[in-house]
Amino acid sequence: MCHMYASTDPAKYECTTRSIRLQGSVTSVRLENEFWDILNEIAAGQNLTTVQFISELHQEVIEIRGEVPNLASLLRVACAVHQQNAIQGNVVQGSAAQPAVERLSRASLGIN
């Protein structure tokens, strides 16, 4: 059973750090390449760049929660939610007019 996971291409779990401007400040986000690939897929499905999607998601979480305590963790969970929705057949796509949190499903991100 573990062979399927153990044989994963190491390039998928190699980390890449990207600089992103959020609310006028530049921050660095370090994620495994597999997560960057999923974020690219999510953003493309919503007609956004990856940076636009992350910025929009970050802003919406701040509006709802007041802060984003761990951006990298939020992004990993967003990727997991996206993958789970895809498995369940809940393809999440939308326009830029539809908030990112709603597109990912507020409940599945733990946002009331």
Secondary structure, 3 states (H helix, E strand, C coil): CCHHHHCCCHHHHCEEEEEEEECCEEEEEEEEHHHHHHHHHHHHHCCCCHHHHHHHHHHHHHHHHCCCCCHHHHHHHHHHHHHHHHHCCCCCCCCCCCCHHHHHCCHHHCCC
